[in-house]
Amino acid sequence: MSPGCDRLLSRRFATNHSKQEAEPNRLSIKPMSKPVRIALDAMGGDHGPAVVVPGAAIALDRHPECEILLFGDQSKIAPLVAEYKRLKNAAKIIHTDVAVRMDDKPSQALRAGRRVSSMWLMLDAVRHDQADVAISAGNTGALMAMAKFCLKTMPGIDRPVIAAIWPNLRAESVVLDLGASIGADAKQLVDMAVMGAAMAHIVFDIERPTVGLLNVGVEEIKGVEAVREAGKILREANLPELDYHGFVEGDDIGKGTTDVVVTEGFAGNIALKTAEGTARQMGEYLRAAMSRTLRARIGYLLARNAFQVVREKVDPKKVNGGVFLGLNGVVVKSHGSADAESFAAAIDTGYDVVRNGMNSRIAHTLAQQPAAHASAAKPALKEAAS
């Protein structure tokens, strides 16, 4: 198992995460043996090369066998690369003057940046098997549009989704979709369940991750038709690669009730932003309370190690890296405001999913139950349209 995967396994759930026996029809995917080739959009994010280059150097220290491709303005990238001996020897700079701006609309970025921007060239390297994973801190909408246009979706997948690792009371879970698109029918929700379970298998080392559909209640009669029908499909399909738990509510995300939480992008993005905002709000409350009196300040000094643990647990930068699932290639989106350590965490995420064959597992699971999946999805699509 890869060093990066070991890092993720150290954060596994404390309970109910014991491995289950492998079934005869379960795919056994061997970890990738060759060096992982990592393509980076050096001009992406709020800080561009000033963060991407040192972030790449940190990740290379963790995974010294990697090959790094940096796409962007060579005059800005090369002086920074020269500061890191190992990176200088392992990295290749591919020059382009064109960069996608953070405020560009996806359609504008696609028209102006297709085939010439650092973001596109990074993705194109994956398409032509010159890289195994593409990582950018740039414009999310533009990255999704370019990735879908350049790499295309996997057979059977209607559209890609964004999945991320979410801290909770038990440890962490995979939550998707976090805003790639708005709305989803039953078939798309089932596809998300399959892809999310594959990611949870890789990052948490769980043979059969539990999967829950986010809903307004746990009762089967509650929720919109698409969610109810997706639940029916998952129950009846009984896929060997995942354990369908049923419906979960918003508070179950924080509890860690399931290893994977599936929802459509509108609700998922609101949940993500609400959680991040609440974490910042609670941090401000604590800071204000701890500085109010001398006794409070002394109490903080005595308990600061515990506060540091809490801070790292809820800091989005510590689990940086949203994975675009459903594409013919691995793409990871970093926070635009990421610092070097946070960007390195996004590289770690990309390294792990490539090294452990996540896309192969997704493709295998989708192919296992094509008839049941398709026949069960048709009524849902018809009812959702009526």
Phi, psi and omega per residue, in radians:
M1 nan 2.544 -3.030
S2 -1.232 2.685 3.061
P3 -1.027 -0.650 3.139
G4 -1.127 -0.685 3.115
C5 -1.164 -0.657 3.071
D6 -1.010 -0.682 3.129
R7 -1.082 -0.723 3.141
L8 -1.258 -0.633 -3.111
L9 -1.129 -0.453 3.135
S10 -1.150 -0.248 3.134
R11 -1.837 0.309 -3.085
R12 -1.092 2.798 3.128
F13 -1.057 2.574 -3.103
A14 -1.327 -0.462 -3.093
T15 -2.359 2.792 3.049
N16 1.017 0.452 3.109
H17 -2.069 0.414 3.087
S18 -1.239 2.543 -3.138
K19 -1.176 2.556 3.034
Q20 -1.826 2.743 -3.109
E21 -1.108 2.448 3.117
A22 -1.201 2.433 3.099
E23 -1.591 2.771 -3.063
P24 -1.030 -0.591 -3.080
N25 -1.641 0.180 3.129
R26 -1.445 2.380 -3.131
L27 -1.265 2.335 3.030
S28 -1.836 1.894 -3.073
I29 -1.795 2.127 3.138
K30 -1.386 2.440 3.082
P31 -1.016 2.532 3.136
M32 -1.081 2.309 -3.058
S33 -1.663 -0.479 -3.111
K34 -1.430 2.836 3.120
P35 -1.026 2.473 3.099
V36 -1.408 2.218 -3.141
R37 -1.718 2.078 -3.000
I38 -1.948 2.085 3.104
A39 -1.727 2.240 -3.067
L40 -2.113 2.331 2.983
D41 -1.423 1.632 -3.017
A42 -1.187 -0.315 -3.089
M43 -1.691 -0.033 -3.070
G44 -1.396 2.799 3.082
G45 1.544 3.132 -3.115
D46 -1.249 -0.417 -3.015
H47 -2.098 -0.105 3.061
G48 1.014 -2.403 -3.067
P49 -1.036 -0.455 -3.115
A50 -1.075 -0.425 3.087
V51 -1.854 -0.738 -3.051
V52 -1.081 -0.778 -3.083
V53 -1.152 -0.922 3.088
P54 -1.113 -0.547 3.066
G55 -1.111 -0.718 3.085
A56 -1.115 -0.669 3.122
A57 -1.116 -0.706 3.106
I58 -1.114 -0.811 -3.131
A59 -1.113 -0.636 3.141
L60 -1.178 -0.566 3.050
D61 -1.112 -0.584 3.130
R62 -1.388 -0.579 -3.090
H63 -2.262 1.268 -2.981
P64 -1.130 -0.256 -3.140
E65 -1.469 -0.079 -3.085
C66 -1.241 2.726 2.985
E67 -1.951 2.344 -3.057
I68 -1.990 2.238 3.023
L69 -1.996 2.119 -3.120
L70 -1.907 2.106 -3.104
F71 -1.875 2.178 3.136
G72 2.723 -2.823 -3.081
D73 -1.290 1.935 -3.061
Q74 -1.054 -0.618 -3.115
S75 -1.126 -0.442 3.115
K76 -1.627 -0.499 -3.065
I77 -1.466 -0.804 -2.997
A78 -1.001 -0.780 3.132
P79 -1.077 -0.572 3.123
L80 -1.288 -0.723 3.114
V81 -1.059 -0.656 -3.102
A82 -1.074 -0.333 -3.140
E83 -1.340 -0.220 -3.073
Y84 -2.147 1.898 -3.015
K85 -1.038 -0.850 -3.118
R86 -1.108 -0.735 3.139
L87 -1.144 -0.687 3.134
K88 -1.026 -0.650 -3.126
N89 -1.379 -0.457 -3.028
A90 -1.777 -0.252 -3.010
A91 -1.755 2.618 3.023
K92 -2.186 2.301 -3.132
I93 -1.760 2.228 3.069
I94 -1.937 1.980 -2.975
H95 -1.396 2.439 2.912
T96 -2.708 2.524 3.123
D97 -1.514 -0.226 -2.986
V98 -1.694 2.267 3.097
A99 -2.323 2.494 3.089
V100 -1.370 2.218 3.128
R101 -1.358 2.689 -3.117
M102 -1.147 -0.420 -3.121
D103 -1.765 0.123 3.090
D104 -1.197 2.429 2.993
K105 -1.271 2.604 -3.126
P106 -0.929 -0.717 -3.129
S107 -1.156 -0.687 3.108
Q108 -1.150 -0.761 -3.136
A109 -1.099 -0.673 -3.128
L110 -1.198 -0.700 3.131
R111 -1.208 -0.799 -3.038
A112 -1.455 -0.498 -3.010
G113 -1.837 -0.073 -3.117
R114 -1.079 2.220 3.087
R115 1.243 -0.085 -3.087
V116 -2.236 -0.382 -3.061
S117 -1.435 2.797 3.102
S118 -1.066 -0.618 3.139
M119 -1.160 -0.826 -3.138
W120 -1.120 -0.815 -3.101
L121 -1.082 -0.618 3.060
M122 -1.060 -0.830 3.126
L123 -1.165 -0.658 -3.133
D124 -1.118 -0.544 3.087
A125 -1.112 -0.645 3.077
V126 -1.204 -0.746 -3.122
R127 -1.054 -0.666 -3.097
H128 -1.657 0.306 3.072
D129 1.020 0.577 3.011
Q130 -1.663 -0.206 3.096
A131 -2.565 2.732 -3.123
D132 -1.724 -0.394 -3.107
V133 -2.638 2.501 3.091
A134 -1.996 2.329 -3.080
I135 -2.308 2.262 -3.118
S136 -2.498 2.542 3.009
A137 -1.795 0.238 -3.042
G138 -1.409 -2.909 -3.114
N139 -0.921 2.060 -3.053
T140 -1.107 -0.823 -3.129
G141 -1.074 -0.742 3.123
A142 -1.146 -0.723 -3.141
L143 -1.107 -0.749 3.122
M144 -1.129 -0.770 -3.141
A145 -1.103 -0.792 3.141
M146 -1.167 -0.707 -3.128
A147 -1.111 -0.739 3.124
K148 -1.170 -0.679 -3.119
F149 -1.257 -0.696 -3.044
C150 -1.439 -0.789 -3.025
L151 -1.672 -0.402 -3.075
K152 1.170 2.842 3.129
T153 -1.548 2.744 3.104
M154 -1.147 2.677 3.074
P155 -0.954 2.262 3.137
G156 1.587 -0.183 3.138
I157 -1.766 2.190 -3.122
D158 -1.308 -0.684 -3.077
R159 -2.780 2.613 3.132
P160 -1.299 2.833 3.120
V161 -2.344 2.887 3.086
I162 -1.865 2.183 3.105
A163 -2.094 2.543 3.135
A164 -2.504 2.804 3.076
I165 -1.496 2.260 -2.997
W166 -2.093 2.104 3.108
P167 -1.199 2.512 3.103
N168 -2.577 -3.043 -3.051
L169 -1.192 -0.433 -3.136
R170 -1.574 -0.554 3.066
A171 2.888 -1.497 -3.130
E172 -2.673 2.774 3.040
S173 -2.484 2.939 3.067
V174 -1.717 2.246 3.124
V175 -2.135 2.345 3.104
L176 -2.713 2.631 0.032
D177 -1.623 2.430 -3.068
L178 -1.798 0.407 3.004
G179 2.228 0.254 3.120
A180 -1.148 -0.635 3.134
S181 -2.703 2.867 -3.078
I182 -1.787 2.303 3.114
G183 1.399 2.786 3.097
A184 -2.875 2.455 3.039
D185 -1.568 -3.123 -3.053
A186 -1.083 -0.768 -3.130
K187 -1.074 -0.731 -3.132
Q188 -1.149 -0.639 3.088
L189 -1.156 -0.668 3.093
V190 -1.150 -0.742 3.081
D191 -1.012 -0.733 3.120
M192 -1.080 -0.706 3.131
A193 -1.056 -0.755 3.132
V194 -1.105 -0.813 -3.097
M195 -1.205 -0.707 3.116
G196 -1.122 -0.677 3.108
A197 -1.134 -0.666 3.108
A198 -1.104 -0.711 3.121
M199 -1.170 -0.730 3.129
A200 -1.114 -0.663 3.097
H201 -1.030 -0.719 -3.094
I202 -1.265 -0.883 -2.981
V203 -1.445 -0.410 -3.137
F204 -1.926 -0.106 3.141
D205 1.028 0.807 3.090
I206 -1.888 2.241 -3.104
E207 -1.131 -0.770 -3.078
R208 -2.347 1.457 -3.077
P209 -1.084 2.555 3.042
T210 -1.415 2.470 -3.071
V211 -2.219 2.308 3.063
G212 -2.158 2.525 3.055
L213 -1.680 2.180 -3.138
L214 -1.187 2.269 -3.062
N215 -2.597 3.048 3.138
V216 -1.467 -0.018 3.084
G217 -3.002 2.907 -3.105
V218 -1.589 -0.222 3.140
E219 -1.221 2.514 -3.058
E220 -1.158 -0.373 -3.105
I221 -1.464 -0.152 -3.059
K222 -1.583 2.756 3.048
G223 1.670 3.006 3.134
V224 -1.283 2.816 -3.040
E225 -1.031 -0.709 -3.101
A226 -1.064 -0.713 -3.140
V227 -1.204 -0.750 3.126
R228 -1.096 -0.735 -3.129
E229 -1.199 -0.658 3.086
A230 -1.078 -0.695 3.092
G231 -1.081 -0.710 3.118
K232 -1.112 -0.763 3.126
I233 -1.042 -0.819 -3.096
L234 -1.155 -0.658 3.103
R235 -1.122 -0.793 -3.060
E236 -1.314 -0.560 -3.108
A237 -1.227 -0.614 -3.140
N238 0.838 0.949 -3.077
L239 -1.098 2.366 -3.104
P240 -1.212 -0.293 -3.079
E241 -1.572 -0.107 3.129
L242 -2.602 2.746 3.122
D243 -2.018 1.827 -3.086
Y244 -1.297 2.098 -3.082
H245 -1.489 -0.634 -3.046
G246 2.143 -2.784 3.130
F247 -1.373 2.557 3.025
V248 -2.252 2.709 3.119
E249 -1.800 3.049 -3.069
G250 -0.983 -0.678 -3.113
D251 -1.266 -0.298 3.101
D252 -1.219 -0.390 3.088
I253 -1.092 -0.844 3.136
G254 -1.230 -0.533 3.127
K255 -1.263 -0.482 -3.048
G256 1.383 0.622 -3.098
T257 -1.046 -0.653 3.124
T258 -2.253 2.806 3.108
D259 -1.271 -0.482 -3.108
V260 -2.323 2.353 3.044
V261 -2.090 2.207 -3.067
V262 -1.969 2.307 3.043
T263 -2.696 2.916 3.073
E264 -1.384 2.868 -2.924
G265 -1.111 -0.542 -3.120
F266 -1.142 -0.921 3.135
A267 -1.164 -0.665 -3.119
G268 -1.110 -0.733 -3.133
N269 -1.205 -0.678 3.091
I270 -1.113 -0.737 3.115
A271 -1.063 -0.744 -3.132
L272 -1.101 -0.886 -3.099
K273 -1.151 -0.620 3.098
T274 -1.132 -0.759 -3.141
A275 -1.126 -0.773 3.132
E276 -1.115 -0.733 3.125
G277 -1.149 -0.672 3.119
T278 -1.153 -0.686 3.111
A279 -1.079 -0.766 3.103
R280 -1.140 -0.703 3.134
Q281 -1.066 -0.817 3.140
M282 -1.137 -0.617 3.082
G283 -1.088 -0.741 3.112
E284 -1.148 -0.699 3.093
Y285 -1.037 -0.779 -3.124
L286 -1.136 -0.754 3.134
R287 -1.063 -0.768 -3.139
A288 -1.125 -0.738 -3.112
A289 -1.175 -0.670 -3.072
M290 -1.331 -0.253 3.139
S291 -1.862 0.116 -3.020
R292 -1.293 -0.708 -3.100
T293 -2.341 2.889 3.094
L294 -1.102 -0.699 3.138
R295 -1.106 -0.693 3.131
A296 -1.137 -0.701 3.132
R297 -1.142 -0.677 3.088
I298 -1.144 -0.721 3.105
G299 -1.056 -0.674 3.107
Y300 -1.109 -0.746 -3.136
L301 -1.073 -0.638 -3.139
L302 -1.261 -0.513 -3.046
A303 -1.943 0.264 -3.001
R304 -1.146 -0.514 3.100
N305 -1.118 -0.695 3.102
A306 -1.165 -0.702 3.100
F307 -1.126 -0.611 3.123
Q308 -1.134 -0.680 3.089
V309 -1.072 -0.791 3.128
V310 -1.110 -0.755 -3.120
R311 -1.042 -0.779 -3.133
E312 -1.198 -0.552 -3.133
K313 -1.155 -0.683 -3.048
V314 -1.769 -0.004 -3.126
D315 -1.321 2.020 -3.138
P316 -1.002 -0.492 -3.099
K317 -1.166 -0.441 -3.079
K318 -1.313 -0.378 3.106
V319 -2.132 0.753 -3.058
N320 -1.222 2.495 3.043
G321 2.169 1.624 3.022
G322 -1.520 2.225 -3.085
V323 -1.660 2.264 3.045
F324 -1.436 1.923 -3.114
L325 -1.712 2.537 3.083
G326 1.782 0.078 -3.138
L327 -1.764 2.794 3.025
N328 -1.436 1.092 -3.082
G329 2.672 2.767 -3.096
V330 -1.722 2.204 3.116
V331 -2.252 2.327 3.135
V332 -2.155 2.330 3.116
K333 -1.852 2.105 3.057
S334 -1.572 2.739 2.985
H335 -0.993 2.408 3.118
G336 -1.115 -0.511 -3.107
S337 -1.646 0.231 -3.062
A338 -1.048 2.543 2.952
D339 -1.614 -3.075 -3.041
A340 -1.083 -0.774 -3.131
E341 -1.123 -0.684 3.129
S342 -1.185 -0.706 3.119
F343 -1.161 -0.624 3.071
A344 -1.079 -0.609 3.098
A345 -1.128 -0.641 3.077
A346 -1.140 -0.677 3.077
I347 -1.117 -0.714 3.086
D348 -0.996 -0.761 3.139
T349 -1.062 -0.829 3.112
G350 -1.063 -0.739 3.118
Y351 -1.020 -0.805 -3.076
D352 -1.115 -0.801 -3.061
V353 -1.237 -0.533 3.073
V354 -1.283 -0.866 -3.087
R355 -0.993 -0.591 -3.047
N356 -1.830 0.263 2.933
G357 1.152 0.763 -3.097
M358 -1.066 -0.790 -3.098
N359 -1.111 -0.597 3.084
S360 -1.127 -0.688 3.127
R361 -1.171 -0.722 3.093
I362 -1.056 -0.844 -3.119
A363 -1.059 -0.723 -3.141
H364 -1.112 -0.782 -3.099
T365 -1.172 -0.697 3.116
L366 -1.106 -0.591 -3.104
A367 -1.397 -0.268 -3.040
Q368 -1.227 -0.689 -3.059
Q369 -2.189 0.904 -3.062
P370 -1.127 -0.683 -3.066
A371 -1.219 -0.850 -3.136
A372 -1.117 -0.707 -3.140
H373 -1.068 -0.861 -3.057
A374 -1.224 -0.771 -3.087
S375 -1.182 -0.634 3.127
A376 -1.279 -0.508 -3.099
A377 -1.313 -0.486 -3.048
K378 -1.050 -0.817 3.099
P379 -1.041 -0.655 -3.122
A380 -1.115 -0.744 3.140
L381 -1.137 -0.681 -3.119
K382 -1.169 -0.758 -3.127
E383 -1.219 -0.632 3.141
A384 -1.154 -0.518 -3.113
A385 -1.414 -0.390 -3.077
S386 -1.418 nan nan
